[in-house]
């Protein structure tokens, strides 16, 4: 059943379809409220999807653009693992006035228990999944949190693929070959020796690859190459 769900996530072609798959799973686990957010980037807009969250709170969240002051996603990213909402709220760093006001408003919104899940995308954009409105007090003790994290991560990864505005760039066979060696950690000198090319020729090819992938360094180049299945 789980394998089938992950397969459906990988094959989903729309953000709404992906979110529905995630919601159906977590609702079946006993959560009445599910939200997914990801920050805006140069390639994709800010995204907020939710189901079953307190209506008044979500209306205010959207109208006042409270994501600007929401400290929970950042706290979850820094922690680097799923955490209970109570744990995050108890261990927030020093907050500014707007962030403190957000936390106080959250406490009166009807969201008093749940799970915060950080996710990480292939293009460097993080995501955040919030699960709340728990069906019974022992739900978080009984659930399979590693499975929940894996599913949320897979949904975010697929969301990232769907959010990219531009189609994958076309790389020449030589560019793909060089990109493969870059992904293996080879230096320009190494690649030149392997392919019997001059080092300046390799440098030129890599500069063209950077331009096509819209990146500026090797790390982001490799990340995007993997995300686009070039390597």
C-alpha positions as CSV (number, residue, x, y, z in Angstrom):
1,X,0.0,0.0,0.0
2,X,2.8,2.4,0.9
3,X,4.8,1.5,-2.2
4,X,1.7,2.2,-4.3
5,X,1.3,5.6,-2.7
6,X,4.9,6.6,-3.3
7,X,4.5,5.5,-6.9
8,X,1.4,7.7,-7.3
9,X,3.3,10.6,-5.8
10,X,6.1,10.2,-8.4
11,X,3.6,10.0,-11.2
12,X,1.5,13.0,-10.1
13,X,1.4,15.8,-12.7
14,X,-0.3,18.6,-10.8
15,X,0.4,20.2,-7.4
16,X,-3.2,19.8,-6.3
17,X,-3.1,16.1,-7.1
18,X,0.1,15.7,-5.0
19,X,-1.4,17.6,-2.1
20,X,-4.6,15.5,-2.2
21,X,-2.5,12.3,-2.0
22,X,-0.6,13.6,1.0
23,X,-3.8,14.8,2.7
24,X,-5.6,11.5,2.1
25,X,-2.7,9.6,3.8
26,X,-2.4,11.9,6.8
27,X,-6.2,12.3,7.3
28,X,-6.3,8.5,7.3
29,X,-3.6,8.6,10.1
30,X,-5.9,10.8,12.2
31,X,-4.9,14.4,11.3
32,X,-7.8,16.8,10.5
33,X,-5.6,19.7,9.5
34,X,-2.8,19.6,6.9
35,X,-0.8,22.4,5.4
36,X,2.1,22.6,3.0
37,X,4.2,25.7,2.4
38,X,7.4,26.6,0.4
39,X,9.0,30.0,0.0
40,X,9.2,32.0,-3.2
41,X,12.3,31.7,-5.3
42,X,13.5,33.0,-8.7
43,X,12.0,29.9,-10.3
44,X,8.8,29.4,-8.4
45,X,6.3,31.5,-6.4
46,X,5.4,31.1,-2.7
47,X,3.0,28.3,-2.2
48,X,0.5,27.6,0.5
49,X,-1.9,24.6,0.4
50,X,-4.1,23.5,3.3
51,X,-7.0,21.3,4.2
52,X,-9.0,21.2,7.4
53,X,-7.1,24.0,9.2
54,X,-9.1,26.4,11.3
55,X,-10.9,28.6,8.7
56,X,-10.6,31.9,10.6
57,X,-6.9,31.4,11.2
58,X,-6.1,30.6,7.6
59,X,-8.1,33.6,6.4
60,X,-6.1,35.8,8.6
61,X,-2.9,34.1,7.6
62,X,-3.5,34.7,3.9
63,X,-5.0,38.2,4.2
64,X,-2.2,39.5,6.4
65,X,0.6,37.5,4.7
66,X,1.6,36.0,8.1
67,X,4.1,33.7,6.4
68,X,6.4,36.7,6.6
69,X,6.4,36.4,10.4
70,X,5.9,32.7,10.9
71,X,9.0,31.3,12.8
72,X,7.9,27.7,12.8
73,X,9.2,26.6,9.3
74,X,12.6,28.2,10.1
75,X,12.8,26.5,13.5
76,X,11.9,23.1,11.9
77,X,14.6,23.6,9.2
78,X,17.2,24.4,11.9
79,X,16.2,21.3,13.9
80,X,16.5,19.2,10.8
81,X,13.8,16.6,11.8
82,X,10.1,16.3,12.5
83,X,9.1,17.8,15.8
84,X,5.9,18.2,17.8
85,X,4.4,21.6,17.6
86,X,4.8,22.0,21.4
87,X,8.5,21.3,21.1
88,X,9.0,23.9,18.5
89,X,7.1,26.5,20.3
90,X,9.0,25.8,23.5
91,X,12.4,26.1,21.8
92,X,12.1,29.1,19.5
93,X,15.0,31.6,19.5
94,X,14.7,35.2,20.4
95,X,11.7,36.5,18.4
96,X,11.1,40.0,17.1
97,X,7.8,41.7,17.9
98,X,6.0,40.5,14.8
99,X,7.1,36.9,15.3
100,X,6.0,37.0,19.0
101,X,2.6,38.4,18.0
102,X,2.3,35.5,15.5
103,X,3.0,32.9,18.2
104,X,0.5,34.5,20.5
105,X,-2.1,34.5,17.8
106,X,-1.3,30.9,16.9
107,X,-1.9,29.8,20.5
108,X,-5.5,31.1,20.3
109,X,-6.3,29.8,16.8
110,X,-7.2,26.3,17.8
111,X,-3.9,24.9,16.7
112,X,-2.5,23.6,20.0
113,X,-1.0,20.2,19.0
114,X,0.6,18.6,15.9
115,X,3.7,17.7,14.0
116,X,6.0,20.0,12.0
117,X,8.0,18.3,9.2
118,X,10.8,20.1,7.4
119,X,11.5,19.0,3.8
120,X,14.4,19.8,1.5
121,X,14.2,20.2,-2.3
122,X,16.6,19.3,-5.0
123,X,16.8,22.9,-6.2
124,X,17.7,24.2,-2.7
125,X,14.2,25.3,-1.7
126,X,12.9,24.0,1.6
127,X,9.3,23.0,2.3
128,X,7.3,22.7,5.4
129,X,4.4,20.3,6.2
130,X,2.3,21.0,9.3
131,X,-0.1,18.3,10.7
132,X,-2.6,19.3,13.3
133,X,-6.2,18.8,14.5
134,X,-5.2,15.4,15.9
135,X,-7.9,12.8,16.3
136,X,-6.8,11.6,19.8
137,X,-4.1,12.6,22.4
138,X,-1.9,9.5,21.7
139,X,-1.8,9.9,18.0
140,X,1.8,11.3,17.9
141,X,3.0,8.6,20.2
142,X,1.6,5.9,18.0
143,X,2.3,7.1,14.5
144,X,5.3,6.1,12.3
145,X,7.1,9.4,12.2
146,X,10.0,8.3,9.9
147,X,7.3,7.2,7.3
148,X,5.5,10.5,7.6
149,X,8.8,12.3,7.1
150,X,9.7,10.2,4.0
151,X,6.3,10.8,2.5
152,X,6.4,14.5,3.1
153,X,9.9,14.7,1.6
154,X,8.8,12.8,-1.5
155,X,5.8,15.1,-2.0
156,X,8.0,18.2,-1.7
157,X,10.6,16.8,-4.1
158,X,7.8,16.2,-6.7
159,X,6.3,19.6,-6.0
160,X,9.7,21.1,-6.7
161,X,9.9,19.4,-10.1
162,X,6.4,20.6,-11.0
163,X,7.0,24.2,-9.8
164,X,9.9,24.9,-12.1
165,X,8.6,27.3,-14.7
166,X,10.9,26.5,-17.6
167,X,11.4,23.2,-19.4
168,X,14.6,21.3,-18.9
169,X,17.4,22.9,-21.0
170,X,18.9,20.9,-23.8
171,X,22.5,19.8,-23.3
172,X,24.8,18.6,-26.0
173,X,26.2,15.0,-25.7
174,X,29.6,16.5,-24.8
175,X,28.0,18.8,-22.1
176,X,26.2,15.8,-20.6
177,X,29.5,13.8,-20.6
178,X,31.3,16.6,-18.8
179,X,28.5,17.2,-16.4
180,X,28.6,13.5,-15.5
181,X,32.3,13.9,-14.5
182,X,31.6,17.1,-12.6
183,X,28.9,15.2,-10.6
184,X,31.6,12.6,-9.8
185,X,33.7,15.3,-8.2
186,X,36.4,15.6,-10.9
187,X,38.3,18.8,-11.4
188,X,38.6,20.6,-14.7
189,X,42.1,19.2,-15.1
190,X,40.9,15.7,-14.3
191,X,38.1,16.0,-16.9
192,X,40.5,17.3,-19.5
193,X,42.8,14.4,-19.0
194,X,40.0,11.8,-19.0
195,X,38.4,13.2,-22.2
196,X,41.7,14.2,-23.9
197,X,40.6,17.8,-24.1
198,X,42.4,21.1,-23.4
199,X,41.6,22.5,-20.0
200,X,40.3,25.8,-21.5
201,X,37.9,23.7,-23.6
202,X,36.5,22.0,-20.5
203,X,36.1,25.4,-18.8
204,X,34.2,26.7,-21.8
205,X,31.8,23.7,-21.7
206,X,31.2,24.1,-18.0
207,X,30.5,27.8,-18.4
208,X,27.9,26.9,-21.0
209,X,26.4,24.2,-18.7
210,X,26.2,26.8,-15.9
211,X,24.4,29.2,-18.2
212,X,21.9,26.6,-19.4
213,X,21.1,25.4,-15.9
214,X,21.1,28.9,-14.6
215,X,23.6,28.2,-11.8
216,X,26.9,29.8,-10.7
217,X,28.9,27.1,-9.0
218,X,29.6,23.4,-9.0
219,X,27.4,22.5,-6.0
220,X,24.2,24.0,-7.4
221,X,25.1,22.7,-10.8
222,X,25.2,19.1,-9.6
223,X,22.1,19.6,-7.5
224,X,20.1,20.8,-10.5
225,X,21.6,18.1,-12.7
226,X,20.3,15.4,-10.4
227,X,16.9,17.0,-10.1
228,X,16.6,17.2,-13.8
229,X,17.8,13.6,-14.2
230,X,20.8,14.6,-16.3
231,X,23.0,12.4,-14.1
